[in-house]
């Protein structure tokens, strides 16, 4: 039904307009008590065997919504209603900003992919923190907060910008993510170099600890799939050295060649980050490499090209304790999370593992034994 509706309605709309329309519907449904209960019963059934502990947190399952969909923390309950076990909001910047000029979001339907050059459009960390502070949760879900650099802030002053957002948002985050891997903010990816990343992560960690004294806020970094293998290793080693809680692998890619894209050349040529199915292989490769390097010492989150339960299962076997999706949600619709949970439960039951935790990294361990 959804795929028919997508072809009939959403496919004919500007992608950003379609996103806002769907977003409004989700938020509206979550505000109506009887309706949200019915929707959650249909789309968010719980599987006891999928219960997950990660980052010191207990979650209904391992599958969550990646950052980028809910930039301003306005639909957390709506996304939990649709079955996402955790919701990562953002990316949030120190100051509000409109993002890049429109048109800035493109569907590559033939490739089940998206290209975006949104540019961290958001209301800023002060406004988002205020919204999170007064939020009264309807559904229990884990909330991650993804922070990035304000575009007008020079690269040399990036640490202060991240620290400002940390001081405002850490108290409201179940976990915090430092995003240094979006291709749509000039100079941002330069911060992935370890000589720049070390002081940045150290400052954010110190700010989180100074701001939130009653608990430790888990800190993760999100990296790009375009990093060279030796740079992936360097980030993994730095994460262990600094006592980071996790790494999210991966963000969108600026690559186009070698991905077998079938969409029109003019569409493929649009600048911005490519997400969705074409990212699947490289994202999985980076994840496996990270797990081979760090093992179970830090939590790995697999994202990029997760279209179905098999993709999520492969991420877990490669080393991901948590898995995220976003682009496939646009194409699969409201039953996306439900199908992944059902498929994961079936795969776990058919596997030699008694728990998901046992399955984490199993294939990578075999390959490196």
Buried (B, 14 or more C-beta within 10 A) or exposed (E): EEEEEBEEEBBEBBBBEBBEEBBEEBBEBBEEEEEBEEBBEBBBEEBEEBBBEBBEBEBBBBBBBBBBBBBBBBBBBBBBBBBBBBBBBBBBBBBBBEBBEEEBBBBBBEBBBBBBBBBBBBBBBBBBBBBBEEBEEBBEBBBBBBBBBBBEBEBEEBBEBBBBBBBBBBBBBBBBBBBBBBBBBEBBBEBBBEEBBEEBBEBBBEBBBEBBEEEEBBBBBBBBBBBEEEBBBBBBEBBBEBEBBBBBBBBBBBBBEEBEBEBEEEBBEBEBBBBBBBBBBBBBBBBBBBBBBBBEEBBBBBBBBBBBBEBBBBBBBBBBBBBBBBBBBBBBBBBBBBBBBBBBBEBBEEBEBEEBBEBBBBBBBEEEE
